[in-house]
Amino acid sequence: MTFILILIGLFAGALSGLLGIGGGLVIVPALVYIAKMTQHQAQGTTLALMLPPITLLSVYAYHKAGNINWTITLFVCIGFFVGSYFGGDLANRLPEAALRKMFAIFLMVAAVHMFFKK
């Protein structure tokens, strides 16, 4: 199982660096279906992954290419920091089935929007 978890991280990290997606799009479903975690456990574990500088190397690559606006990054981080507390608190109060459905709907809406955007 350790090797499979490392492969999940490797795949999520590669997609994160390549597409700029949050690793949670890959890691949350993988932890639910492969590691047999609850939706709450998978989301909490995925958020815990963000504590260390897991994206440091891909951020460096984008910075080196001049593709990071650090002013916007700062302001979004401030909002993210505060919003993540309230979102995490709400998620922990929701039933697992509702949380899983919300996650799935978010992914579908984002995918459809991106697919049809000109």
Contact map, one row per residue, 1 for C-alpha under 8 A:
1111100000000000000000000000000000000000000000000000000000000000000000000000000000000000000000000000000000000000000000
1111110000000000000000000000000000000000000000000000000000000000000000000000000000000000000000000000000000000000000000
1111111000000000000000000000000000000000000000000000000000000000000000000000000000000000000000000000000000000000000000
1111111100000000000000000000000000000000000000000000000000000000000000000000000000000000000000000000000000000000000000
1111111110000000000000000000000000000000000000000000000000000000000000000000000000000000000000000000000000000000000000
0111111111000000000000000000000000000000000000000000000000000000000000000000000000000000000000000000000000000000000000
0011111111100000000000000000000000000000000000000000000000000000000000000000000000000000000000000000000000000000000000
0001111111110000000000000110010000000000000000000000000000000000000000000000000000000000000000000000000000000000000000
0000111111111000000000000010000000000000000000000000000000000000000000000000000000000000000000000000000000000000000000
0000011111111100000000000000000000000000000000000000000000000000000000000000000000000000000000000000000000000000000000
0000001111111110000000000100000000000000000000000000000000000000000000000000000000000000000000000000000000000000000000
0000000111111111000000110110000000000000000000000000000000000000000000000000000000000000000000000000000000000000000000
0000000011111111100000100000000000000000000000000000001000000000000000000000000000000000000000000000000000000000000000
0000000001111111110000000000000000000000000000000000000000000000000000000000000000000000000000000000000000000000000000
0000000000111111111110100000000000000000000000000000000000000000000000000000000000000000000000000000000000000000000000
0000000000011111111111100000000000000000000000000000000000000000000000000000000000000000000000000000000000000000000000
0000000000001111111110000000000000000000000000000000001001000000000000000000000000000000000000000000000000000000000000
0000000000000111111100000000000000000000000000000000000000000000000000000000000000000000000000000000000000000000000000
0000000000000011111110000000000000000000000000000000000000000000000000000000000000000000000000000000000000000000000000
0000000000000011111111000000000000000000000000000000000000000000000000000000000000000000000000000000000000000000000000
0000000000000011101111101000000000000000000000000000000000000000000000000000000000000000000000000000000000000000000000
0000000000000001000111111000000000000000000000000000000000000000000000000000000000000000000000000000000000000000000000
0000000000011011000011111110000000000000000001000000000000000000000000000000000000000000000000000000000000000000000000
0000000000010000000001111111100000000000001001100000000000000000000000000000000000000000000000000000000000000000000000
0000000000000000000011111111100000000000000000000000000000000000000000000000000000000000000000000000000000100000000000
0000000100110000000000111111110000000000000000000000000000000000000000000000000000000000000000000000000000000000000000
0000000110010000000000111111111000000000010001000000000000000000000000000000000000000000000000000000000000000000000000
0000000000000000000000011111111100000010011001000000000000000000000000000000000000000000000000000000000000000000000000
0000000000000000000000011111111110000000010000000000000000000000000000000000000000000000000000000000000000000000000000
0000000100000000000000000111111111100000000000000000000000000000000000000000000000000000000000000000000000000000000000
0000000000000000000000000011111111111000010000000000000000000000000000000000000000000000000000000000000000000000000000
0000000000000000000000000001111111111110010000000000000000000000000000000000000000000000000000000000000000000000000000
0000000000000000000000000000111111111000000000000000000000000000000000000000000000000000000000000000000000000000000000
0000000000000000000000000000011111110000000000000000000000000000000000000000000000000000000000000000000000000000000000
0000000000000000000000000000011111111000000000000000000000000000000000000000000000000000000000000000000000000000000000
0000000000000000000000000000001111111100000000000000000000000000000000000000000000000000000000000000000000000000000000
0000000000000000000000000000001110111111110000000000000000000000000000000000000000000000000000000000000000000000000000
0000000000000000000000000000000100011111110000000000000000000000000000000000000000000000000000010000000000000000000000
0000000000000000000000000001000100001111111000000000000000000000000000000000000000000000000000010011000000000000000000
0000000000000000000000000000000000001111111100000000000000000000000000000000000000000000001100010010000000000000000000
0000000000000000000000000000000000001111111110000000000000000000000000000000000000000000000000000000000000000000000000
0000000000000000000000000011101100001111111111000000000000000000000000000000000000000000000000000000000000000000000000
0000000000000000000000010001000000000011111111100000000000000000000000000000000000000000000000000000000000000000000000
0000000000000000000000000000000000000001111111110000000000000000000000000000000000000000000000000000000000000000000000
0000000000000000000000000000000000000000111111111000000000000000000000000000000000000000000000000000000000000000000000
0000000000000000000000110011000000000000011111111100000000000000000000000000000000000000000000000000000000000000000000
0000000000000000000000010000000000000000001111111110000000000000000000000000000000000000000000000000000000000000000000
0000000000000000000000000000000000000000000111111110000000000000000000000000000000000000000000000000000000000000000000
0000000000000000000000000000000000000000000011111111010000000000000000000000000000000000000000000000000000000000000000
0000000000000000000000000000000000000000000001111111110000000000000000000000000000000000000000000000000000000000000000
0000000000000000000000000000000000000000000000111111110000000000000000000000000000000000000000000000000000000000000000
0000000000000000000000000000000000000000000000001111110000000000000000000000000000000000000000000000000000000000000000
0000000000000000000000000000000000000000000000000111111100000000000000000000000000000000000000000000000000000000000000
0000000000000000000000000000000000000000000000001111111110000000000000000000000000000000000000000000000000000000000000
0000000000001000100000000000000000000000000000000000111111100000000000000000000000000000000000000000000000000000000000
0000000000000000000000000000000000000000000000000000111111110000000000000000000000000000000000000000000000000000000000
0000000000000000000000000000000000000000000000000000011111111000000000000000000000000000000000000000000000000000000000
0000000000000000100000000000000000000000000000000000001111111100000000000000000000000000000000000000000000000000000000
0000000000000000000000000000000000000000000000000000001111111110000000000000000000000000000000000000000000000000000000
0000000000000000000000000000000000000000000000000000000111111111000000000000000000000000000000000000000000000000000000
0000000000000000000000000000000000000000000000000000000011111111100000000000000000000000000000000000000000000000000000
0000000000000000000000000000000000000000000000000000000001111111111100000000000000000000000000000000000000000000000000
0000000000000000000000000000000000000000000000000000000000111111111100000000000000000000000000000000000000000000000000
0000000000000000000000000000000000000000000000000000000000011111111000000000000000000000000000000000000000000000000000
0000000000000000000000000000000000000000000000000000000000001111111000000000000000000000000000000000000000000000000000
0000000000000000000000000000000000000000000000000000000000000111111100000000000000000000000000000000000000000000000000
0000000000000000000000000000000000000000000000000000000000000111111110000000000000000000000000000000000000000000000000
0000000000000000000000000000000000000000000000000000000000000110011111001000000000000000000000000000000000000000000000
0000000000000000000000000000000000000000000000000000000000000000001111111000000000000000000000000000000000000000000000
0000000000000000000000000000000000000000000000000000000000000000000111111100000000000000000000000000000000000000000000
0000000000000000000000000000000000000000000000000000000000000000000011111110000000000000000000000000000000000000000000
0000000000000000000000000000000000000000000000000000000000000000000011111111000000000000000000000000000000000000000000
0000000000000000000000000000000000000000000000000000000000000000000111111111100000000000000000000000000000000000000000
0000000000000000000000000000000000000000000000000000000000000000000001111111110000000000000000000000000000000000000000
0000000000000000000000000000000000000000000000000000000000000000000000111111111000000000000000000000000000000000000000
0000000000000000000000000000000000000000000000000000000000000000000000011111111100000000000000000000000000000000000000
0000000000000000000000000000000000000000000000000000000000000000000000001111111110000000000000000000000000000000000000
0000000000000000000000000000000000000000000000000000000000000000000000000111111111000000000000000000000000000000000000
0000000000000000000000000000000000000000000000000000000000000000000000000011111111100000000000000000000000000000000000
0000000000000000000000000000000000000000000000000000000000000000000000000001111111110000000000000000000000000000000000
0000000000000000000000000000000000000000000000000000000000000000000000000000111111111000000000000000000000000000000000
0000000000000000000000000000000000000000000000000000000000000000000000000000011111111100000000000000000000000000000000
0000000000000000000000000000000000000000000000000000000000000000000000000000001111111110000000000000000000000000000000
0000000000000000000000000000000000000000000000000000000000000000000000000000000111111111000000000000000000000000000000
0000000000000000000000000000000000000000000000000000000000000000000000000000000011111111100000000000000000000000000000
0000000000000000000000000000000000000000000000000000000000000000000000000000000001111111110000000000000000000000000000
0000000000000000000000000000000000000000000000000000000000000000000000000000000000111111111000000000000000000000000000
0000000000000000000000000000000000000000000000000000000000000000000000000000000000011111111100000000000000000000000000
0000000000000000000000000000000000000000000000000000000000000000000000000000000000001111111110000000000000000000000000
0000000000000000000000000000000000000000000000000000000000000000000000000000000000000111111111000000000000000000000000
0000000000000000000000000000000000000001000000000000000000000000000000000000000000000011111111000010000000000000000000
0000000000000000000000000000000000000001000000000000000000000000000000000000000000000001111111100000000000000000000000
0000000000000000000000000000000000000000000000000000000000000000000000000000000000000000111111100000000000000000000000
0000000000000000000000000000000000000000000000000000000000000000000000000000000000000000011111110110000000000000000000
0000000000000000000000000000000000000000000000000000000000000000000000000000000000000000000111111110000000000000000000
0000000000000000000000000000000000000111000000000000000000000000000000000000000000000000000001111111000000000000000000
0000000000000000000000000000000000000000000000000000000000000000000000000000000000000000000000111111100000000000000000
0000000000000000000000000000000000000000000000000000000000000000000000000000000000000000000001111111110000000000000000
0000000000000000000000000000000000000011000000000000000000000000000000000000000000000000001001111111111000000000000000
0000000000000000000000000000000000000010000000000000000000000000000000000000000000000000000000011111111100000000000000
0000000000000000000000000000000000000000000000000000000000000000000000000000000000000000000000001111111110000000000000
0000000000000000000000000000000000000000000000000000000000000000000000000000000000000000000000000111111111000000000000
0000000000000000000000000000000000000000000000000000000000000000000000000000000000000000000000000011111111100000000000
0000000000000000000000000000000000000000000000000000000000000000000000000000000000000000000000000001111111110000000000
0000000000000000000000000000000000000000000000000000000000000000000000000000000000000000000000000000111111111000000000
0000000000000000000000000000000000000000000000000000000000000000000000000000000000000000000000000000011111111100000000
0000000000000000000000001000000000000000000000000000000000000000000000000000000000000000000000000000001111111110000000
0000000000000000000000000000000000000000000000000000000000000000000000000000000000000000000000000000000111111111000000
0000000000000000000000000000000000000000000000000000000000000000000000000000000000000000000000000000000011111111100000
0000000000000000000000000000000000000000000000000000000000000000000000000000000000000000000000000000000001111111110000
0000000000000000000000000000000000000000000000000000000000000000000000000000000000000000000000000000000000111111111000
0000000000000000000000000000000000000000000000000000000000000000000000000000000000000000000000000000000000011111111100
0000000000000000000000000000000000000000000000000000000000000000000000000000000000000000000000000000000000001111111110
0000000000000000000000000000000000000000000000000000000000000000000000000000000000000000000000000000000000000111111110
0000000000000000000000000000000000000000000000000000000000000000000000000000000000000000000000000000000000000011111110
0000000000000000000000000000000000000000000000000000000000000000000000000000000000000000000000000000000000000001111111
0000000000000000000000000000000000000000000000000000000000000000000000000000000000000000000000000000000000000000111111
0000000000000000000000000000000000000000000000000000000000000000000000000000000000000000000000000000000000000000000111
